[in-house]
Amino acid sequence: MKKIVLATVLSIAATLVLIALALPFWFGLETEKTYAAMLDQLSRSSGLQFTGKNYERGWLSSTAESVIRRPEASFEIVARHHISHGPLPLDRVLEGKWLPAQAHITSQIQLDPPGNKDTFTLPPLTATTTFHFNGASSVHAELSPVKKAGAQGQIIDWRGMDADMTFDREWKKIRLDVRMPALALATPGKQGEFSLSKAVLHSDMHEGTAGYFFGDGALTIGQIEFGGATERVSLKGLEISTSAQPVGENVTLIIRYQIGEIRAGDERFGPGQLVMELRHLDAAALVKFKNEMDGLYRGNLPPPQAAMMLAGKGLELIGSLSKKAPELEITRLSFKTRDGEISGRAKFVLDGRKTNLTQNPMKLLTSLVGDVEVSIPSPVVKQMLAPQIRRDIETHYRNGSLNEQEIAKLDPAKMAAIVDQVFPQYLARNEFTRSLVEENGAYKLTLTLRQGQMLLNGKPIHLPTRAAVTL
């Protein structure tokens, strides 16, 4: 009896050993399929061409190379990969990480093309990719910091970058986060300094109606500075964000531009915000256009031919979208200055429900209706015209109409009084300000577009294209 039990145990143990030995090889087969599918998906979604080559599959691990190209570029970038097979990837086990996975890939990509003679060269991009058992994948990539000086004393100080990306088996849910701490460019003795800090890119998208990707994305930058020691401009709290949401078979897209503060010398502006909403966008038409553009891009056509095809496809897209009467509305325009807030609003509708704009694009203007209104505080308008007034005073001085004693008496208070006195004359003379209408301490501009006719503050103005107006 004991012999039977021992034989059974040994048989089970041998079977388990065989399974353990076979599993890495089987996971290696599955990993090669997943790897090929990932390259194919990257080629279809990134605008680059990813081609796999030199895949050498082993028992516990494999090695591979992939080539990355831009269709119109003459160079290529080679990525080299070391692939550890599951269910317990060996390289992770050696690091003390016993997390099961289908495979774990370590990659190194030299971003600088062969023959690059530039002073600044990027360090290699390193990435680790994990293929999970449920088909999802996660990627972590890093670019090391680099600081270099050029022959003319230029200094480039880049604090590196890292990124994380996750996606499901079908690439229908994709999340991306990219972080860049700081970048500084300096040219000693010249006004060429530039710095950027705390740049973060975030995107969380999922495939929905007609294959369109919905979700949110944002690019934020803590601060940008440029200029020299005496003339320096600083921008703080920049953000560009988008949100795409499904509404039936259509897309509603919200785009926000925000800035916390702008400093230029002693002047300070901000905060400012621009919010746009695009509604009733046909999801199927947008996806079709994207697919056609991808095919055109991969076709590597001569530039003139590609430009003509792009223009044709663009008109076709406008015609298709117009069937749903899409809207573009500026729901918020606000920019604060020390003299008041500049504000505005706008709304445009392209109604092609009764007109085929694809066959007759000349009817585009007659199908577009819209209204724009901008309000600028009176002190801001005066500040806009003050530089021209000062330049004219300097011209009078150079021409001898004013002497040095008279110029010396022009302190800030007297200059402000002169600006107030001649302001109405300059208001009527300036190409932009003479279109403004005063209302309750502010100057407003209204623009209306109806049936191909444009009205500025209620008065008709001529459009550049006569043919479009006379249809």
NORVEN-V815240 format. One record per residue. N is the residue number from 1. RES is the residue in three letters. PSI is psi in degrees with one decimal (* if undefined). BURIAL is # if it has 16 or more other ideal C-beta (glycine too) atoms within 10 Angstrom, else .. D_CENTER is the distance of its C-alpha to the mean C-alpha in Angstrom with 2 decimals. Layout:
n=<N:N>
res=<RES:RES>
psi=<PSI:PSI>
burial=<BURIAL:BURIAL>
d_center=<D_CENTER:D_CENTER>
This chain:
n=<1:2:3:4:5:6:7:8:9:10:11:12:13:14:15:16:17:18:19:20:21:22:23:24:25:26:27:28:29:30:31:32:33:34:35:36:37:38:39:40:41:42:43:44:45:46:47:48:49:50:51:52:53:54:55:56:57:58:59:60:61:62:63:64:65:66:67:68:69:70:71:72:73:74:75:76:77:78:79:80:81:82:83:84:85:86:87:88:89:90:91:92:93:94:95:96:97:98:99:100:101:102:103:104:105:106:107:108:109:110:111:112:113:114:115:116:117:118:119:120:121:122:123:124:125:126:127:128:129:130:131:132:133:134:135:136:137:138:139:140:141:142:143:144:145:146:147:148:149:150:151:152:153:154:155:156:157:158:159:160:161:162:163:164:165:166:167:168:169:170:171:172:173:174:175:176:177:178:179:180:181:182:183:184:185:186:187:188:189:190:191:192:193:194:195:196:197:198:199:200:201:202:203:204:205:206:207:208:209:210:211:212:213:214:215:216:217:218:219:220:221:222:223:224:225:226:227:228:229:230:231:232:233:234:235:236:237:238:239:240:241:242:243:244:245:246:247:248:249:250:251:252:253:254:255:256:257:258:259:260:261:262:263:264:265:266:267:268:269:270:271:272:273:274:275:276:277:278:279:280:281:282:283:284:285:286:287:288:289:290:291:292:293:294:295:296:297:298:299:300:301:302:303:304:305:306:307:308:309:310:311:312:313:314:315:316:317:318:319:320:321:322:323:324:325:326:327:328:329:330:331:332:333:334:335:336:337:338:339:340:341:342:343:344:345:346:347:348:349:350:351:352:353:354:355:356:357:358:359:360:361:362:363:364:365:366:367:368:369:370:371:372:373:374:375:376:377:378:379:380:381:382:383:384:385:386:387:388:389:390:391:392:393:394:395:396:397:398:399:400:401:402:403:404:405:406:407:408:409:410:411:412:413:414:415:416:417:418:419:420:421:422:423:424:425:426:427:428:429:430:431:432:433:434:435:436:437:438:439:440:441:442:443:444:445:446:447:448:449:450:451:452:453:454:455:456:457:458:459:460:461:462:463:464:465:466:467:468:469:470:471>
res=<MET:LYS:LYS:ILE:VAL:LEU:ALA:THR:VAL:LEU:SER:ILE:ALA:ALA:THR:LEU:VAL:LEU:ILE:ALA:LEU:ALA:LEU:PRO:PHE:TRP:PHE:GLY:LEU:GLU:THR:GLU:LYS:THR:TYR:ALA:ALA:MET:LEU:ASP:GLN:LEU:SER:ARG:SER:SER:GLY:LEU:GLN:PHE:THR:GLY:LYS:ASN:TYR:GLU:ARG:GLY:TRP:LEU:SER:SER:THR:ALA:GLU:SER:VAL:ILE:ARG:ARG:PRO:GLU:ALA:SER:PHE:GLU:ILE:VAL:ALA:ARG:HIS:HIS:ILE:SER:HIS:GLY:PRO:LEU:PRO:LEU:ASP:ARG:VAL:LEU:GLU:GLY:LYS:TRP:LEU:PRO:ALA:GLN:ALA:HIS:ILE:THR:SER:GLN:ILE:GLN:LEU:ASP:PRO:PRO:GLY:ASN:LYS:ASP:THR:PHE:THR:LEU:PRO:PRO:LEU:THR:ALA:THR:THR:THR:PHE:HIS:PHE:ASN:GLY:ALA:SER:SER:VAL:HIS:ALA:GLU:LEU:SER:PRO:VAL:LYS:LYS:ALA:GLY:ALA:GLN:GLY:GLN:ILE:ILE:ASP:TRP:ARG:GLY:MET:ASP:ALA:ASP:MET:THR:PHE:ASP:ARG:GLU:TRP:LYS:LYS:ILE:ARG:LEU:ASP:VAL:ARG:MET:PRO:ALA:LEU:ALA:LEU:ALA:THR:PRO:GLY:LYS:GLN:GLY:GLU:PHE:SER:LEU:SER:LYS:ALA:VAL:LEU:HIS:SER:ASP:MET:HIS:GLU:GLY:THR:ALA:GLY:TYR:PHE:PHE:GLY:ASP:GLY:ALA:LEU:THR:ILE:GLY:GLN:ILE:GLU:PHE:GLY:GLY:ALA:THR:GLU:ARG:VAL:SER:LEU:LYS:GLY:LEU:GLU:ILE:SER:THR:SER:ALA:GLN:PRO:VAL:GLY:GLU:ASN:VAL:THR:LEU:ILE:ILE:ARG:TYR:GLN:ILE:GLY:GLU:ILE:ARG:ALA:GLY:ASP:GLU:ARG:PHE:GLY:PRO:GLY:GLN:LEU:VAL:MET:GLU:LEU:ARG:HIS:LEU:ASP:ALA:ALA:ALA:LEU:VAL:LYS:PHE:LYS:ASN:GLU:MET:ASP:GLY:LEU:TYR:ARG:GLY:ASN:LEU:PRO:PRO:PRO:GLN:ALA:ALA:MET:MET:LEU:ALA:GLY:LYS:GLY:LEU:GLU:LEU:ILE:GLY:SER:LEU:SER:LYS:LYS:ALA:PRO:GLU:LEU:GLU:ILE:THR:ARG:LEU:SER:PHE:LYS:THR:ARG:ASP:GLY:GLU:ILE:SER:GLY:ARG:ALA:LYS:PHE:VAL:LEU:ASP:GLY:ARG:LYS:THR:ASN:LEU:THR:GLN:ASN:PRO:MET:LYS:LEU:LEU:THR:SER:LEU:VAL:GLY:ASP:VAL:GLU:VAL:SER:ILE:PRO:SER:PRO:VAL:VAL:LYS:GLN:MET:LEU:ALA:PRO:GLN:ILE:ARG:ARG:ASP:ILE:GLU:THR:HIS:TYR:ARG:ASN:GLY:SER:LEU:ASN:GLU:GLN:GLU:ILE:ALA:LYS:LEU:ASP:PRO:ALA:LYS:MET:ALA:ALA:ILE:VAL:ASP:GLN:VAL:PHE:PRO:GLN:TYR:LEU:ALA:ARG:ASN:GLU:PHE:THR:ARG:SER:LEU:VAL:GLU:GLU:ASN:GLY:ALA:TYR:LYS:LEU:THR:LEU:THR:LEU:ARG:GLN:GLY:GLN:MET:LEU:LEU:ASN:GLY:LYS:PRO:ILE:HIS:LEU:PRO:THR:ARG:ALA:ALA:VAL:THR:LEU>
psi=<-44.0:-37.4:-36.9:-44.7:-44.0:-41.4:-39.4:-44.0:-44.2:-38.5:-43.8:-43.3:-42.5:-39.6:-43.0:-37.7:-43.7:-40.9:-43.9:-37.9:-32.9:-29.9:-47.8:-37.2:-41.6:-43.3:-31.0:-40.4:-45.9:-37.1:-38.7:-38.1:-44.8:-40.8:-45.3:-39.4:-36.7:-43.1:-40.1:-43.4:-40.5:-37.3:-35.4:-20.9:-13.4:-13.8:0.7:164.5:117.3:119.4:126.3:141.7:162.4:45.3:117.1:104.7:129.9:-164.6:-57.3:-19.4:166.3:165.3:152.4:162.3:146.7:144.9:132.9:125.5:153.1:135.3:-36.5:-1.1:153.5:-10.3:168.9:156.1:133.1:129.2:131.8:134.7:139.0:122.4:119.3:126.7:151.8:-175.2:-14.7:90.9:128.4:-42.5:-32.9:-37.0:-41.3:-23.3:2.2:16.3:104.3:46.9:119.2:146.6:160.2:-39.6:159.8:127.7:130.3:125.5:150.4:129.3:120.6:110.5:-27.8:128.1:156.8:141.2:5.2:120.5:8.9:156.8:-41.5:122.5:140.9:144.2:165.2:145.9:124.8:141.0:146.5:129.6:134.3:123.0:115.9:164.3:-29.9:5.2:-13.8:162.3:155.1:142.4:136.6:126.7:149.3:143.1:125.8:153.2:154.0:138.6:122.1:154.3:139.6:178.6:-27.9:12.2:4.8:141.7:126.6:119.1:103.8:124.8:17.6:-175.4:148.3:157.1:150.8:138.4:136.5:146.6:152.5:-178.3:-41.5:4.2:38.6:-11.9:115.3:128.8:135.8:133.9:124.2:136.3:131.3:109.2:-48.2:152.9:130.6:134.2:129.0:138.7:101.9:135.9:-3.6:159.8:67.1:19.4:142.4:136.0:148.2:136.7:151.1:56.2:128.0:130.0:129.3:136.9:132.5:100.9:154.7:146.3:137.0:-135.8:127.0:16.6:6.9:143.8:121.0:161.2:-159.5:152.0:152.2:142.2:119.9:142.6:125.7:-47.8:143.4:132.5:142.9:159.1:-172.5:-166.4:-32.8:-30.9:100.3:136.8:134.5:132.0:127.4:147.2:50.1:141.1:132.2:120.1:150.3:150.7:120.6:120.5:142.9:139.1:94.5:-124.7:6.4:174.0:135.8:121.6:125.4:126.2:129.0:133.3:127.3:146.6:136.4:-43.6:144.1:127.7:128.5:101.7:-124.5:-4.6:143.3:131.9:158.0:169.8:164.2:152.3:138.8:123.6:123.9:141.9:129.3:122.2:160.9:40.2:124.6:113.3:-42.8:-39.2:-38.9:-41.7:-41.4:-43.8:-42.7:-44.9:-39.7:-38.2:-39.0:-43.3:-39.9:-39.9:-42.6:-19.6:-17.7:49.2:160.3:142.4:-45.6:-41.7:-40.8:-40.1:-40.8:-42.4:-36.9:-43.0:-42.6:-45.0:-34.0:-43.6:-37.5:-39.1:-44.2:-43.1:-41.3:-44.1:-35.0:-20.5:-19.3:7.8:63.6:152.9:143.8:118.6:129.4:103.0:-20.5:126.7:114.4:128.2:117.1:139.4:173.1:-16.7:6.2:-177.6:128.2:128.5:164.7:173.2:162.1:154.3:132.3:142.4:128.5:102.7:99.9:26.3:-24.4:4.0:136.5:95.2:-20.1:-39.3:-27.2:77.3:-14.9:-17.2:9.0:-48.2:-35.3:-16.6:-5.4:126.3:146.7:163.4:137.9:137.1:128.3:136.0:126.5:125.4:147.7:-44.4:-32.2:-40.3:-39.4:-40.4:-31.8:-36.2:-17.9:-42.9:-37.7:-39.1:-42.3:-40.0:-38.7:-37.0:-41.8:-35.0:-41.6:-38.0:-43.2:-30.2:-6.9:2.6:-23.4:141.1:177.2:-35.8:-40.5:-39.0:-39.1:-27.4:-7.6:74.5:172.8:-37.6:-44.8:-36.2:-41.3:-37.6:-37.7:-42.4:-44.1:-36.8:-44.3:0.5:-47.3:-36.1:-43.7:-29.4:-42.5:-21.6:-29.6:137.4:-38.8:-49.3:-24.1:-10.8:-5.7:150.8:129.5:135.9:113.3:47.8:8.6:161.0:126.8:152.2:127.2:136.7:129.0:137.1:119.2:125.9:39.6:-0.3:136.1:131.3:128.1:113.9:39.7:-3.1:135.0:141.8:159.6:135.0:154.5:-31.3:106.0:-36.1:-37.0:-29.8:-32.8:4.9:*>
burial=<.:.:.:.:.:.:.:.:.:.:.:.:.:.:.:.:.:.:.:.:.:.:.:#:.:.:#:#:.:.:#:#:.:#:#:.:.:#:#:.:.:#:#:.:.:.:.:.:#:#:.:#:.:.:.:.:.:.:.:#:#:#:.:#:.:#:.:#:.:.:.:.:.:.:.:.:#:.:#:.:#:.:#:#:#:#:.:#:#:.:#:#:.:.:.:.:.:.:.:.:#:#:#:#:#:.:#:.:#:#:.:.:.:.:.:.:.:.:.:.:.:#:.:#:#:.:#:.:#:#:#:#:.:.:.:.:#:.:#:.:#:.:#:.:.:.:.:.:.:.:.:.:.:#:.:.:.:#:.:.:#:.:#:.:#:#:#:#:.:.:#:.:#:#:#:#:.:#:.:#:#:#:#:#:#:.:.:.:.:.:.:.:#:.:.:#:#:.:#:.:#:.:#:.:#:.:#:#:#:#:.:#:#:#:#:.:#:#:.:.:#:#:#:#:#:#:.:.:.:.:.:.:.:.:#:#:#:#:.:#:#:.:.:#:.:.:.:.:.:#:#:#:#:#:#:#:.:#:#:.:#:#:.:.:.:.:.:.:#:#:.:#:#:#:#:#:#:#:#:#:#:#:#:.:#:#:#:#:#:.:.:#:#:.:.:#:#:.:.:.:#:.:.:.:.:.:.:.:#:.:.:.:.:.:.:#:#:#:#:#:#:#:#:#:.:#:#:#:#:#:.:.:#:.:#:#:#:.:.:#:.:#:#:#:.:#:.:#:#:#:#:#:.:.:#:.:#:#:.:.:#:.:#:#:#:#:#:#:#:#:#:#:#:#:#:#:#:#:.:#:#:#:#:#:#:#:.:.:#:.:.:.:#:.:.:.:.:.:.:.:.:#:.:.:.:.:.:.:.:.:.:.:.:.:.:.:.:.:#:.:.:.:#:.:.:#:#:.:.:.:.:.:#:.:#:#:.:.:.:.:.:#:#:#:#:.:#:#:#:.:.:#:.:#:.:.:.:.:.:.:.:.:.:.:.:.:.:#:.:.:.>
d_center=<73.80:72.12:71.73:70.01:67.58:66.84:66.30:63.92:61.92:61.78:60.72:57.87:56.83:56.90:54.84:52.22:52.18:51.74:48.88:47.27:47.69:46.41:43.34:41.26:42.11:41.17:37.86:37.30:37.78:35.35:32.75:32.92:32.14:29.18:27.89:28.23:26.49:23.48:23.22:23.56:20.82:18.38:19.41:18.82:15.36:13.62:14.62:17.00:20.71:22.21:26.01:28.46:31.65:34.53:34.45:37.64:38.51:40.99:42.67:40.84:37.83:36.24:34.31:31.81:29.57:26.52:25.26:21.63:21.25:19.05:21.23:21.46:21.90:25.38:24.78:24.17:23.31:25.81:25.25:28.50:29.13:32.04:32.51:34.90:36.37:37.00:38.48:38.59:36.43:38.69:36.24:35.21:38.91:39.69:37.12:38.97:36.34:38.29:35.53:36.22:33.56:33.62:32.32:30.54:28.72:28.22:26.11:25.70:23.40:24.04:20.78:22.65:24.22:28.00:29.45:26.66:28.67:26.05:26.98:23.93:23.64:21.50:23.56:23.70:21.25:23.42:22.73:24.97:24.78:27.16:28.29:29.86:32.94:31.29:28.94:25.86:24.23:22.53:20.97:20.81:19.60:20.23:20.06:23.00:23.10:24.35:26.11:27.57:29.44:29.71:32.90:32.42:31.81:28.02:26.80:23.57:23.26:20.46:21.04:19.50:16.90:17.44:15.86:17.40:16.96:19.43:20.21:23.39:25.84:24.48:20.74:20.57:19.37:16.50:15.40:13.16:13.31:12.42:14.23:14.81:17.82:18.16:18.03:20.71:21.86:25.32:27.82:31.23:33.09:30.24:27.69:24.76:23.69:20.07:19.00:16.06:16.85:15.89:12.20:11.46:8.84:10.56:10.66:14.04:14.62:17.95:19.37:21.38:22.95:23.24:20.97:17.84:15.61:15.77:14.72:12.42:9.14:8.32:7.11:10.45:12.20:15.95:16.92:16.41:19.70:20.90:24.25:27.77:30.38:31.59:28.46:25.54:22.47:20.84:17.84:17.92:16.17:12.67:10.60:7.88:8.97:9.67:12.97:14.44:18.21:21.05:23.84:26.48:25.21:22.40:18.93:18.21:14.62:14.12:11.28:12.04:11.54:14.00:15.71:18.88:20.68:20.90:23.96:25.40:28.93:30.93:28.65:26.49:24.09:22.19:21.10:19.02:17.16:15.87:15.84:15.60:17.03:17.21:20.30:22.50:19.96:21.89:20.30:22.55:21.71:17.94:18.70:21.27:19.01:16.45:19.50:20.98:17.97:18.00:21.73:21.45:19.08:21.48:24.41:23.84:25.51:26.51:23.89:26.15:26.77:23.14:22.28:25.19:24.29:20.69:22.23:24.75:22.43:20.29:23.56:24.61:21.54:22.20:25.81:25.16:22.89:25.47:28.07:26.60:26.43:22.76:22.07:19.44:20.48:19.42:21.09:20.65:20.38:21.84:22.03:24.99:27.12:30.51:32.16:30.59:27.57:25.86:25.08:24.44:23.79:23.33:23.72:23.76:25.21:25.47:28.70:29.64:31.85:34.94:33.60:32.28:29.53:29.04:32.63:32.70:29.37:31.52:31.88:28.22:29.05:32.10:30.13:27.56:28.68:27.03:27.70:26.07:27.61:26.85:29.16:29.63:32.33:35.25:34.96:31.36:32.63:35.42:33.08:31.21:34.59:36.18:34.89:36.47:39.66:39.85:39.37:42.20:44.44:43.86:44.79:47.99:48.80:48.38:50.51:53.22:52.96:52.29:54.00:52.91:54.77:52.98:49.55:50.52:51.27:47.74:46.54:43.42:45.62:47.24:43.99:42.60:45.81:45.47:41.90:43.23:46.14:44.41:41.22:42.47:43.22:39.83:38.16:39.90:39.32:35.52:33.61:31.13:33.35:36.25:34.30:34.10:36.71:38.09:38.28:39.26:38.27:34.91:33.94:32.22:30.84:30.80:29.66:30.79:30.30:32.96:34.33:32.94:34.43:32.53:34.22:33.49:35.24:37.37:38.46:37.58:35.75:35.55:32.49:31.80:32.70:36.28:36.30:33.68:35.78:39.07:38.16>
